[in-house]
Amino acid sequence: MIGARSIAEPTIKDTIIHRIDPRAKILILISTAFIAVTLDNPETMFLLFLIVLSGFALARMPAIKLKTLAILLILLIWGTIYSQALFYSQLPRTVIFTIISPDFPVLGWLTNGGLFVYEEGLRHGAIQA
């Protein structure tokens, strides 16, 4: 059985990614983070995602690490989409379904009018994710 430690340990290989100086990798990481924050076009964000993902392919990572990465990406994408669907504040908003009704005892009042999943929030979350 493979433990968490083996998944987190670096894989030493002779690839272009592994030959890059660690300081350069940190600069690339910081630059990518700044670029990701400044992008607002979904197609450009997807292109950046594919570029970053290609780094994993160039590093020839083991299958277990790629599976772990895929699971984490799916959870991150799902969480982003769902949180935006719940807390979307722009107008207009189309309610898909109600999680907590505004007239539900105590929780309806605590949530300031209920908790809903909004169609526009799902779209916005999908673009952000």
C-alpha positions in Angstrom: 0.0 0.0 0.0 1.3 3.4 -0.9 1.2 5.9 1.9 0.8 9.7 1.8 4.6 10.1 2.3 5.4 8.4 -1.0 2.9 10.5 -2.9 4.4 13.7 -1.4 8.1 12.7 -2.0 9.7 14.2 -5.1 10.4 11.9 -8.0 13.9 12.2 -9.3 14.1 11.8 -13.0 16.2 13.3 -15.8 13.6 15.5 -17.5 13.6 19.1 -18.6 11.4 20.0 -15.6 13.7 18.3 -13.2 16.8 20.1 -14.7 15.3 23.6 -14.1 17.0 25.4 -11.2 14.7 25.4 -8.1 14.9 29.3 -7.9 13.6 29.5 -11.5 10.8 27.1 -10.6 9.8 29.3 -7.7 9.8 32.4 -10.0 7.7 30.5 -12.5 5.2 29.5 -9.8 4.9 33.1 -8.5 4.5 34.4 -12.0 1.9 31.9 -12.9 -0.1 32.8 -9.7 0.0 36.5 -10.6 -1.1 35.7 -14.2 -3.9 33.5 -13.0 -5.3 36.3 -10.8 -5.2 38.9 -13.6 -6.8 36.8 -16.3 -10.6 37.3 -16.9 -11.2 35.5 -20.1 -12.3 31.8 -19.7 -10.4 30.7 -22.8 -7.1 32.3 -21.7 -7.6 30.8 -18.2 -8.1 27.4 -19.8 -5.0 27.9 -21.9 -2.9 28.7 -18.8 -4.4 25.6 -17.1 -3.3 23.5 -20.1 0.2 25.0 -20.0 0.6 24.2 -16.3 -0.8 20.7 -16.8 1.8 20.1 -19.6 4.5 20.7 -17.0 3.3 17.5 -15.2 3.4 15.6 -18.5 6.9 16.9 -19.2 8.0 15.8 -15.7 6.8 12.2 -16.5 5.2 11.8 -13.0 4.2 8.3 -11.8 0.6 7.2 -12.3 -0.2 7.3 -8.6 0.8 11.0 -8.4 -1.2 11.8 -11.5 -4.2 10.1 -10.0 -3.8 12.0 -6.8 -3.5 15.3 -8.8 -6.7 14.4 -10.8 -8.6 13.7 -7.6 -7.5 17.0 -6.0 -8.3 18.9 -9.2 -11.8 17.4 -9.3 -12.4 18.3 -5.6 -11.1 21.9 -6.2 -13.2 22.4 -9.3 -16.3 21.0 -7.6 -15.8 23.1 -4.5 -15.3 26.3 -6.5 -18.4 25.7 -8.6 -20.6 24.8 -5.7 -19.4 27.6 -3.4 -20.1 30.1 -6.2 -23.5 28.6 -6.8 -24.4 29.1 -3.1 -22.9 32.6 -2.5 -23.5 34.3 -5.9 -24.4 37.9 -5.1 -24.9 39.5 -8.6 -28.3 40.1 -10.1 -30.3 38.6 -11.8 -30.2 35.3 -9.9 -32.2 32.2 -10.9 -32.8 29.8 -8.0 -32.3 26.2 -9.1 -33.2 24.7 -5.7 -33.5 25.8 -2.0 -31.2 24.3 0.6 -32.6 26.3 3.6 -35.9 28.0 3.2 -36.2 31.5 4.5 -39.1 30.5 6.8 -37.2 27.5 8.3 -37.0 27.9 12.1 -33.8 29.6 13.3 -31.6 28.7 10.3 -33.8 30.7 7.9 -33.1 33.8 10.0 -29.4 32.9 10.6 -28.8 32.6 6.9 -30.4 36.1 6.3 -33.2 34.8 4.1 -32.3 31.2 3.3 -29.7 29.4 1.3 -30.2 28.8 -2.4 -28.3 27.3 -5.4 -28.2 29.9 -8.2 -27.9 29.0 -11.9 -25.7 32.0 -12.6 -23.5 31.1 -9.7 -22.9 27.7 -11.2 -21.8 29.3 -14.5 -19.6 31.8 -12.7 -18.0 29.0 -10.6 -17.4 26.9 -13.7 -15.5 29.8 -15.3 -13.5 30.4 -12.1 -12.7 26.8 -11.6 
